[in-house]
Amino acid sequence: MIAAWEAGPDFVKIFPCADVGGERYIRDLHAALPQIPLIAAGGVNQQTAGTYILAGATAIGVGHELIPPEAIERRQAKRIKELSVRFARFVKAARERIEPPREVAVGKFKKIEECETDEASPAKPAHKGNGQR
């Protein structure tokens, strides 16, 4: 996992997550290496989607639980859409438990054209990988 992170990705996918300890494994990895954004994949379903986020996963990877093969065969677009809405709700609810949503201050933002680059405070790099992408 460290080698993967040092290669320069934005995230590291943990697969098959359920088979190596599930949410507990994500929690332990996140506690030890909080600088690495994790994607929990493999065994993620509607019942576990939120718990992976609460455990420290930045995102989840979902396969047949989100897009069942029979839904594709039967051209059940509405079913797939409903599943995607459900998963999104579980993830959103978990993220709101971690950090409640913030109100947006309407009308207090500059247009992009009005913004100036502040060279005194350069952007912080995402991580200390080797910079290759």
Buried (B, 14 or more C-beta within 10 A) or exposed (E): EEEBBEEBBEBBBBBEBBEBEBBEBBBEBBEEBEEBBBBBBBBBBBEBBBBBBBBBBBBBBBEEBBBBEEBEEEEBEEBBEEBEEEBEEBBEEBBEEEEEEEEEEEEEEEEEEEEEEEEEEEEEEEBEBEEEE
